[in-house]
Amino acid sequence: MVFSSLLFLFRFLPAILLVYYMVPRRFRNLVLLLFSLVFYAWGEPVYIILMLASILISYTGGILVDRFKQAEKMKAARVTMIVSCSASLSLLAFFKYAGFAVETVNSLFGAGINKLHIALPIGISFYTFQTLSYIIDVYRGEAAVQKNLISFGTYVTMFPQLIAGPIVQYKTIDTQLRSRTETAEQFAKGIHRFMIGLGKKVLIANNAGELWNTIQALPDSEVPMLTAWMGLAAYTFQIYFDFSAYSDMAIGLGHMFGFRFLENFNYPYISKSITEFWRKWHISLGTWFREYVYIPLGGNRVNRWRHVCNILIVWLLTGIWHGASRNFLIWGFYYGMLLLAEKFIFGKYLKKLPALLQHLYCMFFVMLGWNVFVFDNMGQGIRFLKSLFGLYGQGLWNRETVYLLYNNLALLIVCILGSTQLSQKIGIWFSKKLAGKEMALLVVKNGFYIGVFLLSVAWLVDATFNPFLYFRF
């Protein structure tokens, strides 16, 4: 079940909201837990067992770590924390990487091991990282142990961010799980944020994805440079609007149930460096790796070579986190090397360039990164890369380039403008213009959100293309 589906919008969401606000406050976590399990089981009922096992491992581990700490048995607490984390990581490693490991061994050594056909449990990377953050923070004393199994289960399974994030660290919503206040103002804010996400997903990301699929399907050797770059730009916008839309909807849903999740995107495509880009893209993942890998390794408080190793380790792990495929490993290494180059070689010179050149530099390498990211088949990725730089001799454009640009120019303009803070500035401008005219401002705002919702629903009625790209991670 996806948020951008008629089933979710008109059945699941109304049902859970009705039940949630009808029951006494002390039962609301239970309602969220049960409905979240139903939400997850809708597509993969068998993997509910895996999720429950992950919950029990971390819940029990947290209690034991806390008891050992209370008894001042820090060695036992540390061992328990390591065992609990290892058990959770083992589940993730088996289901996500075992098949890749077998293929790698076969290709390197000709072992002839039978391939493993294991379906990847949806969202396992996200909820595993959440349980890891919990047990580590309890050990560190940065979060209080959760002794209520229902509340802890709610944290792990919470359907708004279960499938594709943002990755919610337990310490950021500990208090909210124990006691939160739902208000009409917060609920309205959640609806508005959800509708923005729905519009970004359905009206922008899906259409950009269709343009990308059209260009990707063309024979690589027949694609002119501008057509190839148009296709890569379409994917660049698709993955941003798709993933940020899911985060918008997750944050909006959180508001509807009284939770305040941290932001996951901050207009990354207006960045002027790769370093800045990764401070603004998938913020929750970057924060997780910084707090639980980079800093424990020593961060930048070590000599230069250790610092270089720390950065490369984090980015190789970031690539591997995204999937069991060589392209993700290369993608992580690619960004690790770019970040090292900015930090130690040309970063200080980059800052002296005009802002436009800094931005063009950043987007050029980000788009090349997406070319690595999108193709599981490395040969296919290399062939498309050749098209990007005209190595097949097809020239800059042809009649099909003009046709595709003519039919998608409005979409590309919307994508470019939507990647900036323009919409935010327009909202502020309207608020100032209608200052003191609350009713007029209310009509304009709600009219906009209702219009986005109706257009999205109209598109969904006949839609056949409606994936969420980050579901596979």
ABEGO torsion letter per residue (X at the ends): XBABBAAAAAAAAAAAAAAAAABBAAAAAAAAAAAAAAAAAAABAAAAAAAAAAAAAAAAAAAAAAAAAAAGBAAAAAAAAAAAAAAAAAAAAAAAAAAAAAAAAAAAAGAGBBBBBBBBBBGAAAAAAAAAAAAAAAAAGABBBBABAAAAAAAAABAAAAAAOBBBBAAAAAAAAABBBBBAAAAAAAAAAAAAAAAAAAAAAAAAAAAAAAAAABBAAABBAAAAAAAAAAAAAAAAAAAAAAAAAAAAAAAAAGBBBBBABBGAAABABAAAAAAABGAAAAAAAAAAAAAAAGEAABBAAAAAAAAAAAAAAAAAAAEBBAAAAAAAAAAAAAAAAAAAAAAAAAAABBAAAAAAAAAAAAAAAAAAAABABAAAAAAAAAAAAGAAGAEABBAAAAAAAAAAAAAAAAAAAAABAAAAAAAAAAAAAABGBAAAAAAAAAAAAAAAAAAAAAAAAABABBBBAAAAX
